């Protein structure tokens, strides 16, 4: 019985080590991608005004699409 428990415990510890290693690798990859994106923002001089314009365009497009759906359904 002790041998069985030792084997199970060893397997569980090994799987946890593998999971921690995989998580560390994934976090490192994510950090690289985030850094790449942040560098792109810095290199391309993105300003708050760009975000405001993008948001306005999104709302205009959303309103236009809603209007088209209403026309299609005969409600408009």
PyMOL commands that set and color helices and strands:
alter all, ss='L'
color gray80, all
select helices_A, chain A and resi 2-43+48-73
alter helices_A, ss='H'
color red, helices_A
deselect
rebuild
show_as cartoon
